[in-house]
Amino acid sequence: MGEDVASIIASAEDHMKKAISHLETELIKIRAGKANPQMLDGIMVDYYGAPMPINQVANISVMDARTLSIQPWEKNMLQPIERAIIAANIGVNPQNDGALIRIFLPPLTEERRRELVKKCHGEGEHSKVAIRNIRRDAIEHIKKLQKNGLSEDAAKDAEDEVQSVTDKYTAGVEKHLAAKEKEIMSV
């Protein structure tokens, strides 16, 4: 029975780590005024009829703190890349000069910064809900084991351990949100 409880807790912790890593990738996509090639992750370009990630059809580099440069590997991909960026609605306007695409990131206004912080907190709340759902599932598994012969004390200890793991990962979400908020609000 002890190894079953340990595997439930390990599985819950593994799922919580995935929730945190998902939060990290979502927070990277929220721009904080600085150019970051990862803000284009998830944008798909029509590459001869097949959707491809933008970083697989072009070289994306940071020219300066507020400018991204996109150099397609094939010149005829300029238009599809430009259309894909516009369609992604990430709040930037691509500039096509016939050889490469530049994306200038405008400085963030105070109002826009507050909107981005709200968006970050929304992502954080999604992660917390996911972590709480993982906790609920783990506790349900422990209760099933208790019905099948696990002692009440062992079940209570296991539930306490699941709760402490949950608290640890919830604090991790808060730490990520505080760091991103600081990054966004610094001018």
N, C-alpha and C positions, 0 to 999 in steps of 0.2 A: 504493500500500500504506500509506503514512504516514497518509493521511486515514482509512483503515479502522481503524487502531490508535487514532487520536485519537477516532474516534466510539465505539469500544468503551469507552475510558476515560471519555469524557463520559457515555455511557449508564450505566456502572457508578456513577459519581459521582452522577448524577441519582437512580438507584434507592436509593443509600445515604442521600441527603438525605430521600427519602420514608420510609425506615426510621426516621430520626431524628425526623421530624415525627410519625410514628405513635407513637413512644415518648413524645413530648411530650404528645400528646393522651391517651394512656393514663395518664401520670403525673398529669395534671390531674384525672382522675376519682378518683384515690386521695386521699381527703381527709386534710388534715394538721391537723385540729382547727379550722380556720377555715372559715366558711361561704363557699361559692363556687358561683354558679349553674351553672357548667360541670359540677359533679358530677352534675347531673340530665341531662346530655347523653346521648343513647342510650336514654332511657326513652321508650317508645312508649305513647300513650294511645289507647284505643278511641274514636274520634270518629265517631259515627254509623256504626259498622261498619267504618271504615277506620282502620288504625294511623297515628297522627300523632305527631311528636316533641312532647314536652311544651311546649317553648318556642314552638310554633306554635298552641297552644290557650290559653296563659296567659302572664301577665307574671310573670317570676321576678325577685325583687329581694332584696338583702341588707339585713335590718333592723339587725342588729348583728353582731359578730364570730362569734356562734354561732347565729344565727337566719336562716333563709331564709323568704321570704314568697312564696306562689304565688297570684296573683289571676287566676282564669279569666275569659276574655272572655264566657263564657256561664255563668250560674249553675248550669245543669243538668250542667255538666262537673266539678263538685266531686267527686262520687263516683267517676267513672272515673279522674280524676287521682289521687285518694287510693289507689284499688285498684292503679293502675299503679306508684306509688311503693312500696307494700307488696310487690307482686309482684317488683319489681326487686331486692329484698333487698340494699339498700346500707347496711344497719345503722342506719337512722333510722326513727322513727315519726312519720308526719304527724298534725298536730292540725287537725281541720276544725271551724271555728266557724260554718259556715253562709254565710259571705261570702268567706273566703279560707282557705288552708291554710298553716299555719306548720310549719316543720321546725326543731326544736331539736337542735343537735348537742351531744351530751354531751362533756365533756372526756375526752381520751384517757388511758387508763391506760398505765403503762410497758409492760405485756405487749402491749397492743393496738398501741402504737407500734412495738414490735419486729416484730409480725406485718405491719404495713403496710410496714416497711422491707424485710422478706423479699419481700413482694409486689412492691415496686418493683424489687428485684434480679432477681426472676423476669422482669419485663417487660424489664429491661435485657438479660438473657441472651437473650430472644427476639430483641431487636434486634441483638445481636452475632451470633447465628446467622444472621439474615437478611443482615447485612453480609458475613459469611464466605461465604455461599452466592452472593452477588452477585460476590464476588472470584473464587470458583471458576469461575463461568460466564464471567467476563471472561477469565480465564486460559485456559480451554478454547477460547474464540474466538481468542485470540492464537495458540494452538498449531495451530489449523486453518489460520490465515493462514500460519504458518511452514511447514506442509506444502505450502501452495500457493505458496511462493516467497519468503516474508518471510525476511530474513537472520536468522541465529541471534542476532547482537548486538542487532538491532532488537527481536527477540522478548524477549530478556532484559531490555533497557531498559524495554520496555512492561510486562513482568511486575513489575519493580521499581517502576514508577510506580503500577501498580494496588495493589501492596502498601502504598506510602506513602499513597495515598488511603484504603485500608482502615484503616491505623493512625490516620489523622486522624479518621475517623468513629468508630472504636472509642473513641478518647480523648474524643470528643464525648459518647458514651453514658456514659462514666465521669463526666464533668463534670456531666451532667444528674442522674445517680443521686446523686452527692455532694451536689448542691444540694437535691434532694428529701429525702434522708436528714437533712440539717441542718434543713430546714423541719419535718419530722415530729418529730424528736427534741427540738426546742426547745420548752420548756414555756411 
